[in-house]
């Protein structure tokens, strides 16, 4: 069950395209961009992946676009991750899912790791140190990977 917390461009397509005859569980892509009509790269291909069930869900975070005509200050990948925190924790801890972070190293990747720690603390009732240990264990197992720049 792979995830991706996304900020990069080419990575989501490679991530979401399984090798022939590959058997994977749920695949969730958390994709962040400014606007649906400005920089939503690979939009048609990613929407096709949802339609053909290559992706279980595409969680789109639009930082410069409001919802229903109202502006709330934008939505980021971290917000979408928090909305799915129970599911993500279940997949990571019970289903041995993989978590891929692609994108900006200066803030996005750091913030995604911070949010994952907060999710583990809240959902699994872990201390900050225990949550950090879980993330480090995932890194050692190769189940938390970063492609950041």
N, C-alpha and C positions, 0 to 999 in steps of 0.2 A: 504494500500500500504506500505508494509514494505521495509526497506533498511537494509543493514548491511555494515558497514565499518569494515573490518575484519582483524584480525591478529591472532586469536586463531584457535584451531583445531576442537574441537567437536561442537562448537557453530554454524557454518554455516549449518551443516546438520540438527540440531534441528530447527534452524531458518527457513530453507527453506522447512521443512516438515509440511504442514498445517494439522490441525486436520481434521478428516473425515467430509465431507460435508461443509468444511469452504469455505467461499466466500471472496477472497481477490482480491485487484486490482493488480497493477504492483508490482513485487518483483525484486529488484536489489541487487545483492551481489557484493561488492567490496572486493576482496580477495587478500591479499598480501602475497607473499612468495619470496624466493630467486630465484628459478628457476623452470621452468615447469617440468623438469625431476629430480629435487633433493628433494624438500619438498612441492610439490603441493598436500597437504593432501586431501583425499576424491575426487580426480580428476575425476574418472569415475562417481561417484555418482552425483557430481555437474554438470558434462557435461550431464548426463542423465536428471537432473532437467531442464536444458535449453531445451533439446530435447522434453521433455513431457510438457513443458510450466509451470512447477512448478515455475521456475525462468523466469522472463521476460528477464533478461540479467545477465551474469556473467562478471564482469569487473575485469580482471586479471592484477595485478600489480606485475611485476617481477623485484626485486631490483638488481639482479646480472646477468641479461641476457639482451643483446642488442636486437634490432629489425632489421630484414633483414641483419643479419651479421655485423651490426655496433653497436658500444658501445657508448651510450650517457650518461653513469653515472647511469643507472638504473631508474626504475619507481616505485613509491610508491602509496599506496592507496590514499594519499592526491592528487597526480597528476590526478588519475582517477576520483576522486570526482570533481575536478575543470573542467575536460573535460565535465562533465555532470551537471554543476552548474545550468543551466537554468531549466533543467528537475527536478532536486532535489528540487530546491526552489518552483517550481510549485506544485510538489507532497506534499511537507511539508505544504505549506501555503494554497493551494486551494483544495487539496484532503485529507487533514488530515492524511497524511502518518506517519508512525512510523520510527524512526531512531535508529538502534542498533549499538553500538560500542563494539567490542569484541577484546581483545588482550592486548598488552603491555601498562601498565599504565604510565611508565616513559616518553615515548616520543610519541608513536603512538596515543594514545587516546587524549593526549593534543594537538597534531598537527591536528588531525581530527576536534576537536572542534574549533581550530583557523581557519582552512580552511573553516568550515561551517560559521563562523562569517564573513570571507572575502567574501564568496559567497553571503551571505545575503546583505552585504554592496554593492557589485558590481551589482548584479542582481536586487535587490529590492531598490537600492539607499537609504539604511538605514545608519544612523550614527553607529559608533562602539557601542555606548551605546544602541541604538535601537536594533541592531543585538543581543547583549548580552541579552536584555530583551526578545526577541523572543525565544532564546535558553532556557532561564530560564523558560519561559512559557511552552515550550515543555516538559521540565523536570518535571514541576509541574503536567502537564496533563498525564505524563507517556509515552509520545510519543518520548522522547529522553532518551534512557537507555544505561547504560554501564555495561558490564561484563568484567572487566579489572583485571589484576593481576600484 
